[in-house]
Amino acid sequence: MLTNALIYLCAAVVSVPVAKRLGLGSVLGYLLAGVIIGPFVFHLVGDQTDIMHFAEFGVVMMLFLIGLELQPARLWDMRKPILGLGGLQVLITSGVIAAILFLASDTTWRIALAIGLTLSLSSTAIVIQSLTERGLLKTQAGNNAFAVLLFQDIAVIPILALFPLLAISDVETMGGGHSVSLISEFPVWLQAITTIATIVAIVVGGKYLSAPIFRFIAETRLREVFTAFALLIIVMTAALMQAIGLSPALGAFLAGVVLAESEFRHELDVDIEPFKGLLLGLFFITVGASIDFKLLFDNPAKIGLLVLALIGAKGFVLALLSRIFRLGFRQGLLFTLSLAQGGEFAFVLVSTAKQFNVFGIEISNSITVVVALSMLISPLLLLIYERVLSRPSQNETMEEENILKPGGVIIAGYGRFGQIIGRLLTAQGYDTTILDHSPSQIDLVRKFGQKVYYGDASRKELLLAAGIEDAKLLVIAIDDPCKTLETIEVVQKYFPHIRILARAINRRHVYQLMALGVECFRRETFDSALNLGVDALKILGEDESMAQRAGQIFREHDEQSLQALAKHWGDDHSYGVAARERSEDLIQVLQADREIKNKTNQQNP
C-alpha cells in the first residue's frame, strides 16, 4: 500500500506541475500521470477498479462544494436550464447514439439504447475542474454546462433502474438476483415514501441540526474536529443516498445546498477543498491508468473512429441545443466542447450493465476505453478553445451575485467596532462579506438579519472563498492584535492589490501596523475618548467653540506625534524623552491658541 501511495504521489507531483507549466491544465496532467504509471506503459500499478471506487469520493466532495455555492433560491432559478437543457441533452443524445448503433450495425434496440444512455453522460469531474481552472465556470456556457451535468447526475438513478429491464437474458443466469439498494425489494409505493423521507431528513438535519453542532465544535477552536464533522456529514449523506439506491454524489450536492446559507459555509469550503483536490487527482490518475491500450493497439482505427464518433455525436447535439437556447457562437462553442466526452458514471453503468447481462464483455471493454480516451481528449479541446478564442468579456459573465460588486468590501471581525463600519457601508449600498471567528457572535448578529460567516481571516483559502480577488477593500476589525498582524501579512503576500483598513488596539499596535506599511488605521478608543474629553471641557465651563477647537488641535498634534515618535519605538529611553517633549509642545500649542482666542474676544467684545 505504501509503495502504491508513493507511486501515485510521485506521478502527481511530477506530472501536474509540468502540465500546468506547458499550459495543459492539471486534469490532463493527472490523466497523463495515470497513463505513464498504468499497466500499459511502465506497469507500476495494477488493476484500478478498487482504487477508482475510493477515488470517486472526490467527485462526491466536489458536488458537495458546488452545492455550498448554490443557495436553494438560486437552484430554483436554475430549474429551466437543469430540466430543459439538461433533460433534452440526455434524451436527444441517447436517441441519436442509439439510432446510429441500431441502423449502422446488427445491435439490438435494447443494447443500442443502453449504450446510448451510458454515453449520453459527461464527466462532472473533468468539466468542473477544467472550467474552474480557466475561470470559465461562471460564464453563460459554464452555468449551462453545470445545469446539464446536474441533470445527468440525477438521470443516473432512473437509468440504473431501467437497465434490468433491458437485460438480454434473465438476471438469474448471472448467478442470482442482486439487490441494488436496501429498499429494492420494497413495493414501489414504499420505495417512493422511503426516498422522500430520506431526502426530507437530510434537508431538516442540515438546516436545523447541523448548525448548533457546528457552533458547539467551533467554540472548542479545534479545526481538526470541525473538519472531521464536515467530512462526517458528507459521508453520512452519501451513504444514506447510496443505501436507498440513489447517487451518493447527488446526496452530497443536496447536503451542500442545504448548508449554503449557513454561516459556516466558507469554513466548510476551505476545510473540504484539500480532500476534494487530492481525491479528484487520484480519480483522474486511475482513469488514465485504466485505459486499455492493448485493445487500442489491436484495433486503433476502430477505437479512434468510435472516439471521434462519440465526440462528434455529442458535439452535434450540444451545438444544436446551444443554438436553440441562444448561447451565441463563442459561448455555444465552449458549452459544446466542455461536455463532448464520456463521463465517470459511464464506468458505473457499464459495471451494472455487465451485472444484469445488458451487453457482453467485449462491448463493455470497448465502451470503457472509448470513454476514457474521450475524457483524456476533453481538456485538450478546452485548451484549444482557450488558445484560439480570447477569454469571455464581462458582459458574458453570469452569476454576478457570487462576485462582489465594484467597491466590494470584506470585513474581518464583526464585534462592536466592525459592526459600525459594516452598518455604514451597507446603508450606503456597498456589498459586504463579513467574517468572524466567534460562533456566539455570529449567532447574535444573524438574529438581526446580517449575513456573517465563520472563519479565521488569516487563512489564505478562506479569504479566497470570501472573494478577496474581486474585492477592493479589506477592513480588519479584529480585536486580537496578533491575529490582525498575521492577517495583514497573509494579505500583503498573496493579495497585494487590495487596500487594507485596520483597527488599532493601542499605540503599540499602531507602530506594528506602520511597520507593515499599513497607512490607513484607526485607534479603537481614540475618537470616543477625545469626544468625551471635549464634553468634559464644556461641563467645566469652556464655551463650545473653545472646547471643539482644543479637541481638534489635540487630534492633529497627536497624529503628528504618532509619525514623529515612530522612529523611536523600541528604544524606551529615547521614546520617553521624545514623548515628553511632544507633551510639553502640546501644552504650549494649546496655551498659545487660548491666548490668541482671548485677544480676539477682547478686540471683538
C-alpha positions in Angstrom: 0.0 0.0 0.0 2.8 2.4 0.9 4.6 1.6 -2.4 1.4 2.4 -4.4 0.9 5.6 -2.4 4.5 6.6 -3.2 4.0 5.9 -6.9 0.7 7.9 -7.1 2.1 10.9 -5.2 5.3 11.0 -7.2 3.4 10.7 -10.5 1.1 13.6 -9.5 3.9 15.8 -8.1 6.0 15.4 -11.3 3.3 15.4 -14.0 0.9 18.1 -12.8 3.3 21.0 -12.4 4.9 20.1 -15.8 1.4 20.0 -17.4 0.5 23.3 -15.8 3.7 24.9 -17.0 3.0 23.8 -20.5 -0.5 25.2 -20.3 -2.2 21.9 -20.4 -4.0 22.1 -17.0 -3.9 19.9 -14.0 -6.6 17.4 -15.2 -4.6 16.5 -18.3 -1.5 16.2 -16.1 -3.2 13.7 -13.8 -4.6 11.7 -16.8 -1.1 11.5 -18.4 0.4 10.5 -15.0 -2.1 7.6 -14.9 -1.2 6.6 -18.4 2.5 6.6 -17.5 2.3 4.5 -14.3 -0.5 2.3 -15.6 -0.3 -1.3 -16.7 0.1 -0.4 -20.4 3.3 1.8 -20.1 5.6 1.2 -17.1 3.2 -1.1 -15.3 4.0 0.4 -11.9 0.4 -0.1 -10.7 -2.1 -2.9 -11.4 -5.9 -3.0 -11.7 -7.5 0.3 -10.8 -11.1 -0.8 -10.0 -10.8 -0.8 -6.2 -8.8 2.5 -6.2 -11.3 4.1 -8.6 -14.2 3.3 -6.2 -12.3 5.1 -3.4 -11.2 8.0 -5.6 -14.8 8.5 -6.8 -15.4 10.0 -3.4 -13.6 13.1 -4.8 -16.5 13.6 -7.2 -18.9 13.4 -4.2 -16.9 16.0 -2.3 -16.8 18.2 -5.4 -20.6 18.2 -5.7 -20.9 19.0 -2.0 -18.7 22.1 -2.5 -20.7 23.0 -5.6 -23.9 22.7 -3.5 -22.3 25.1 -1.0 -22.2 27.8 -3.7 -25.9 27.4 -4.6 -28.5 28.7 -2.2 -31.9 27.0 -2.7 -33.3 30.2 -4.3 -30.6 30.2 -6.9 -31.1 26.4 -7.5 -34.7 27.1 -8.1 -33.8 29.9 -10.5 -31.8 27.3 -12.5 -34.7 24.9 -12.9 -35.2 25.8 -16.6 -31.7 25.0 -17.7 -31.5 22.0 -15.5 -34.8 20.4 -16.6 -35.0 21.9 -20.1 -31.4 22.0 -21.4 -30.2 19.0 -19.3 -33.3 16.9 -20.0 -33.1 17.5 -23.7 -29.4 16.8 -23.8 -29.8 13.3 -22.2 -32.8 12.4 -24.2 -31.6 13.6 -27.6 -28.0 12.3 -27.2 -29.2 8.9 -26.1 -31.6 8.7 -29.0 -29.0 9.8 -31.6 -26.4 7.4 -30.4 -28.9 4.5 -30.1 -30.3 5.2 -33.6 -26.8 5.3 -35.1 -25.9 1.9 -33.5 -29.2 0.3 -34.3 -29.1 1.4 -38.0 -25.3 1.0 -38.7 -24.8 -2.3 -37.1 -26.6 -5.5 -36.0 -27.0 -4.2 -32.5 -30.4 -4.9 -30.9 -32.5 -1.9 -29.8 -32.1 -2.9 -26.2 -28.3 -2.8 -26.4 -28.3 0.3 -28.5 -30.5 2.1 -26.0 -28.3 1.0 -23.1 -25.1 2.2 -24.8 -26.8 5.5 -25.8 -27.9 6.2 -22.2 -24.4 5.3 -21.0 -22.6 7.5 -23.4 -25.0 10.5 -23.0 -23.4 11.4 -19.7 -20.4 13.7 -19.5 -17.7 13.9 -16.9 -18.7 16.2 -14.0 -15.2 16.0 -12.5 -13.3 17.0 -15.7 -15.7 19.7 -16.8 -16.0 21.5 -13.5 -12.3 21.2 -12.8 -11.2 22.4 -16.2 -13.7 25.3 -16.4 -12.8 26.4 -12.9 -9.1 26.4 -13.6 -9.6 28.6 -16.7 -12.1 30.9 -14.9 -14.9 29.9 -17.3 -17.3 28.2 -14.8 -19.2 31.5 -14.2 -19.7 32.3 -17.9 -23.0 31.7 -19.6 -21.7 28.5 -21.1 -20.2 27.3 -17.8 -23.5 28.0 -16.0 -25.5 26.0 -18.5 -22.9 23.2 -18.6 -23.2 22.8 -14.9 -27.0 22.7 -15.2 -26.7 19.8 -17.7 -24.2 18.0 -15.5 -26.5 18.3 -12.5 -29.4 16.8 -14.5 -27.1 14.0 -15.8 -26.2 13.1 -12.2 -29.9 12.9 -11.4 -30.6 10.9 -14.5 -28.2 8.2 -13.4 -30.9 7.0 -10.9 -33.6 6.1 -13.4 -31.0 4.8 -15.9 -29.8 2.3 -13.3 -33.4 1.3 -12.6 -34.0 0.8 -16.3 -31.0 -1.5 -17.0 -32.6 -4.7 -15.6 -35.5 -4.2 -18.0 -33.1 -4.0 -20.9 -31.3 -7.3 -20.0 -31.0 -9.7 -22.9 -31.4 -12.7 -20.6 -32.8 -13.4 -17.2 -30.8 -11.9 -14.4 -30.9 -15.2 -12.6 -28.4 -16.5 -15.2 -25.8 -14.1 -13.8 -25.7 -16.0 -10.5 -28.8 -14.9 -8.7 -30.5 -11.6 -8.1 -28.6 -8.6 -6.8 -30.2 -6.0 -4.6 -29.1 -2.6 -5.9 -30.3 -1.0 -2.6 -31.7 -1.7 0.8 -35.2 -0.9 -0.4 -35.1 -2.6 -3.8 -37.3 -5.4 -2.5 -39.9 -3.0 -1.2 -43.1 -2.2 -3.1 -42.9 0.7 -5.4 -45.1 3.0 -3.2 -42.9 2.2 -0.1 -39.7 2.9 -2.1 -41.1 6.3 -3.0 -42.1 7.1 0.6 -38.7 5.9 1.9 -36.8 8.0 -0.7 -38.8 11.2 0.1 -38.4 10.6 3.8 -34.6 10.3 3.4 -34.4 13.5 1.4 -36.5 15.3 3.9 -34.3 14.0 6.7 -31.2 15.3 5.0 -32.8 18.7 4.5 -34.2 19.1 8.0 -31.0 17.7 9.6 -28.8 20.0 7.6 -30.9 23.1 8.2 -31.8 22.7 11.9 -29.4 20.2 13.5 -26.0 20.8 11.9 -25.7 24.5 12.8 -25.9 24.0 16.6 -23.4 21.2 16.4 -21.1 23.3 14.2 -21.3 26.1 16.8 -20.5 23.8 19.6 -17.5 22.4 17.8 -16.3 25.8 16.7 -16.3 27.0 20.3 -13.6 24.5 21.0 -11.3 26.1 18.4 -10.2 22.7 17.3 -10.0 22.8 13.5 -9.4 19.1 13.0 -12.7 18.3 14.8 -14.5 20.8 12.7 -13.1 19.2 9.6 -13.9 15.8 10.9 -17.6 16.7 11.4 -17.8 18.3 7.9 -16.4 15.0 6.4 -18.9 13.1 8.6 -21.8 15.0 7.1 -20.6 14.3 3.5 -20.0 10.6 4.2 -23.3 10.1 6.1 -25.3 11.8 3.4 -23.7 9.9 0.6 -24.1 6.6 2.4 -27.8 7.3 3.1 -28.5 8.1 -0.6 -26.5 5.1 -1.8 -28.4 2.8 0.7 -31.7 3.7 -1.0 -30.3 3.3 -4.5 -29.7 7.0 -5.2 -26.5 8.7 -6.4 -24.1 9.4 -3.4 -22.8 12.4 -5.4 -26.4 13.8 -5.6 -26.8 13.3 -1.9 -23.7 15.3 -1.2 -24.8 18.0 -3.5 -28.2 18.2 -1.6 -26.3 18.5 1.7 -24.2 21.3 0.2 -27.3 23.2 -1.0 -28.9 22.9 2.5 -25.7 24.3 4.1 -25.3 27.0 1.5 -26.9 29.6 3.8 -25.0 28.6 6.9 -22.6 31.0 8.5 -20.0 28.1 8.3 -20.2 27.9 4.5 -16.8 29.5 3.8 -15.0 27.5 6.5 -16.5 24.2 5.2 -15.4 25.2 1.7 -11.8 25.8 2.8 -11.6 22.6 5.0 -13.0 20.2 2.4 -11.2 21.6 -0.6 -7.8 19.9 0.0 -9.5 16.5 0.4 -11.5 17.0 -2.7 -8.4 18.1 -4.7 -6.4 15.0 -3.6 -9.2 12.5 -4.3 -10.1 14.1 -7.6 -6.5 13.9 -8.6 -6.4 10.3 -7.7 -9.6 9.7 -9.7 -8.1 11.2 -12.8 -4.9 9.1 -12.4 -7.0 5.9 -12.1 -8.9 6.9 -15.3 -5.6 7.4 -17.1 -4.2 4.1 -15.8 -7.4 2.2 -16.7 -7.2 2.9 -20.4 -6.8 -0.5 -22.2 -4.0 0.3 -24.7 -3.9 -3.3 -25.8 -7.4 -3.0 -27.1 -6.5 0.3 -28.6 -3.4 -1.0 -30.4 -5.2 -4.2 -31.6 -8.0 -2.0 -33.2 -6.6 1.5 -33.5 -8.8 2.5 -36.4 -12.0 1.2 -34.9 -11.3 2.7 -31.4 -10.2 6.0 -33.0 -13.4 6.2 -35.1 -15.6 5.4 -32.1 -14.0 8.1 -30.0 -14.4 10.6 -32.8 -18.0 9.4 -33.4 -18.8 9.9 -29.7 -17.4 13.4 -29.5 -19.0 14.2 -32.9 -22.4 12.9 -32.0 -22.5 14.6 -28.6 -21.0 17.8 -30.1 -23.7 17.9 -32.7 -26.5 17.6 -30.1 -24.8 20.1 -27.8 -24.3 22.6 -30.6 -27.9 22.3 -31.7 -29.1 22.9 -28.1 -26.8 25.9 -27.8 -28.5 27.4 -30.8 -32.0 26.6 -29.5 -31.2 28.2 -26.1 -29.4 31.2 -27.8 -26.0 30.9 -26.2 -24.2 32.7 -29.0 -21.3 31.4 -31.1 -18.4 31.7 -28.6 -20.4 30.6 -25.6 -22.1 27.9 -27.6 -18.7 26.5 -28.7 -17.4 26.5 -25.1 -20.6 24.7 -24.0 -20.2 22.1 -26.8 -16.5 21.4 -26.3 -16.8 21.2 -22.5 -19.5 18.4 -22.5 -18.5 16.4 -25.6 -16.9 13.5 -23.7 -18.0 10.4 -21.8 -18.3 10.6 -18.0 -17.2 8.8 -14.9 -20.7 7.5 -14.4 -20.3 5.5 -17.6 -18.0 3.2 -15.7 -20.7 2.6 -13.1 -23.3 2.0 -15.8 -21.0 -0.4 -17.6 -20.5 -2.4 -14.4 -24.2 -2.5 -13.9 -24.8 -3.5 -17.5 -22.4 -6.4 -17.2 -24.0 -7.4 -13.9 -27.5 -7.6 -15.4 -26.3 -9.0 -18.7 -27.4 -6.0 -20.7 -24.4 -6.3 -23.0 -21.3 -8.5 -23.1 -17.6 -8.2 -22.0 -16.4 -7.1 -25.5 -18.8 -4.2 -25.7 -18.1 -3.2 -22.0 -14.3 -3.1 -22.7 -14.8 -1.0 -25.8 -17.1 1.5 -24.1 -14.6 1.8 -21.2 -11.6 2.6 -23.4 -13.6 4.9 -25.7 -15.0 6.9 -22.7 -11.5 7.0 -21.0 -9.9 8.3 -24.3 -12.7 10.9 -24.7 -12.0 12.1 -21.1 -8.3 12.3 -22.0 -9.1 14.4 -25.1 -11.6 16.7 -23.4 -9.0 19.0 -21.6 -7.2 19.4 -25.0 -10.4 20.6 -26.6 -10.8 23.3 -23.9 -7.1 24.2 -24.2 -7.6 24.7 -28.0 -10.6 26.9 -27.3 -8.7 28.9 -24.7 -5.8 29.4 -27.1 -7.8 30.3 -30.2 -10.5 32.4 -28.6 -10.0 35.1 -26.0 -11.4 35.0 -22.5 -15.1 35.9 -22.1 -15.9 39.5 -21.8 -17.6 40.9 -18.7 -21.0 41.2 -20.3 -21.0 37.4 -20.9 -20.3 36.6 -17.2 -23.1 35.1 -15.3 -24.0 34.9 -11.6 -22.8 38.3 -10.6 -24.4 37.8 -7.2 -21.5 35.5 -6.4 -18.9 38.2 -7.2 -18.5 41.3 -5.2 -19.8 44.5 -6.9 -17.2 47.1 -7.8 -16.1 48.6 -4.5 -17.0 45.3 -2.7 -15.7 45.1 0.9 -14.6 42.2 3.2 -14.9 43.0 6.9 -12.9 40.7 9.1 -14.2 40.9 12.7 -17.7 41.9 13.4 -17.8 42.9 17.0 -18.6 46.4 18.4 -16.0 48.0 16.1 -16.7 46.1 12.9 -20.5 46.4 13.1 -20.4 50.2 13.0 -18.3 50.1 9.8 -20.5 47.4 8.3 -23.7 49.2 9.0 -22.4 52.4 7.4 -21.2 50.7 4.3 -24.4 48.7 3.9 -26.5 51.7 4.4 -24.6 53.4 1.6 -25.3 50.5 -0.8 -21.9 48.7 -0.7 -21.8 44.9 -0.9 -20.0 43.5 2.2 -18.8 40.0 3.1 -18.3 39.6 6.8 -16.0 37.1 8.5 -15.8 36.4 12.3 -14.2 33.7 14.3 -16.7 33.7 17.2 -19.7 31.4 16.7 -21.7 33.1 19.5 -21.1 36.5 18.0 -22.2 35.2 14.6 -25.4 33.7 16.1 -26.2 37.0 17.8 -25.6 39.2 14.7 -27.6 36.8 12.4 -30.6 37.4 14.6 -30.6 41.0 13.3 -30.7 39.8 9.7 -26.9 40.2 9.0 -25.1 37.6 7.0 -21.9 36.7 8.8 -19.6 33.7 8.0 -17.5 31.8 10.4 -13.7 31.5 9.8 -10.2 32.7 10.5 -9.5 35.7 8.3 -5.7 35.0 8.4 -6.2 31.9 6.2 -5.5 32.5 2.5 -8.1 29.8 1.4 -10.9 31.4 3.5 -10.1 34.9 2.0 -10.2 33.4 -1.5 -13.6 31.7 -0.7 -14.8 35.1 0.6 -14.0 36.7 -2.8 -10.9 38.8 -1.9 -9.7 38.6 -5.5 -12.7 40.6 -6.7 -12.8 42.9 -3.6 -11.4 46.4 -3.5 -11.1 46.8 0.3 -10.4 44.7 3.3 -11.4 46.1 6.7 -9.7 44.3 9.6 -11.7 45.0 12.7 -10.4 42.0 14.7 -9.9 42.5 18.5 -6.7 40.4 18.6 -3.6 42.4 17.6 -1.6 39.3 16.8 -4.3 38.0 14.6 -4.6 41.3 12.9 -0.9 41.4 12.1 -1.0 37.8 10.9 -3.9 38.6 8.6 -2.2 41.6 7.1 1.0 39.6 6.4 -1.0 37.0 4.5 -3.0 39.6 2.5 0.1 41.6 1.6 1.9 38.4 0.4 -0.9 36.9 -1.7 -3.3 39.8 -2.5 -1.1 42.9 -2.7 -3.8 44.7 -4.9 -6.2 45.2 -2.1 -6.4 48.2 0.2 -6.3 47.5 3.9 -8.0 49.4 6.7 -7.1 48.2 10.1 -8.4 48.6 13.7 -5.6 49.5 16.1 -6.0 48.4 19.7 -3.4 50.7 21.2 -0.3 52.8 20.4 2.0 49.8 20.3 -0.3 48.1 17.8 -0.3 51.3 15.7 3.5 51.2 15.4 3.3 47.5 14.4 0.8 48.4 11.7 3.0 51.2 10.5 6.0 48.8 10.3 4.0 46.6 8.0 3.2 49.6 5.7 -0.4 49.9 6.7 -1.3 53.6 6.1 -5.0 53.7 7.0 -5.8 52.7 10.6 -7.9 54.0 13.5 -7.3 53.5 17.2 -10.4 51.9 18.6 -10.8 54.2 21.7 -9.1 57.4 20.5 -12.1 59.1 18.8 -14.6 58.3 21.6 -12.2 59.3 24.3 -11.4 62.6 22.6 -15.0 63.4 22.1 -15.7 62.6 25.8 -12.8 64.9 26.7 -14.4 67.7 24.7 -17.6 67.2 26.6 -15.7 67.4 29.8 -14.2 70.8 28.8 -17.7 72.1 28.1 -19.0 70.9 31.5 -16.0 72.6 33.2 -17.1 76.0 31.7 -15.3 76.2 28.4 -17.5 77.5 25.6 -18.4 75.1 22.9 -16.1 76.6 20.2 -13.1 76.6 22.5 -13.7 73.1 23.6 -14.1 71.9 20.0 -11.0 73.9 18.9 -8.9 72.3 21.7 -10.1 68.8 20.7 -9.2 69.5 17.0 -5.7 70.8 18.0 -5.2 67.8 20.2 -6.1 65.4 17.4 -3.8 67.0 14.8 -0.9 67.1 17.3 -1.4 63.5 18.4 -1.5 62.3 14.8 1.7 64.2 14.0 3.3 62.8 17.2 2.5 59.2 16.0 4.6 59.8 12.9 7.3 61.6 14.7 7.7 59.1 17.5 7.6 56.0 15.2 11.4 56.2 14.7 12.0 56.0 18.4 9.7 53.0 19.0 11.5 50.1 20.6 14.0 52.3 22.4 12.2 53.1 25.7 14.7 55.8 26.8 14.7 57.8 23.6 10.9 57.3 23.1 10.3 58.6 26.6 12.4 61.7 26.1 10.7 62.4 22.7 7.2 61.7 24.1 7.8 64.2 27.0 9.0 66.8 24.5 5.8 66.3 22.4 3.6 66.6 25.5 5.2 69.9 26.5 4.9 71.1 23.0 1.2 70.3 23.0 0.7 72.3 26.2 2.4 75.3 24.7 0.4 75.0 21.5 -2.9 74.9 23.4 -1.9 77.8 25.6 -0.9 79.9 22.6 -4.2 79.1 20.9 -6.1 80.1 24.1 -4.2 83.4 24.3 -4.9 84.2 20.6 -8.6 83.3 21.2 -8.8 85.6 24.3 -7.2 88.5 22.5 -9.6 88.1 19.6 -12.6 88.1 22.0 -11.3 91.3 23.8 -10.9 93.0 20.4 -14.4 91.9 19.3 -16.5 92.1 22.5 
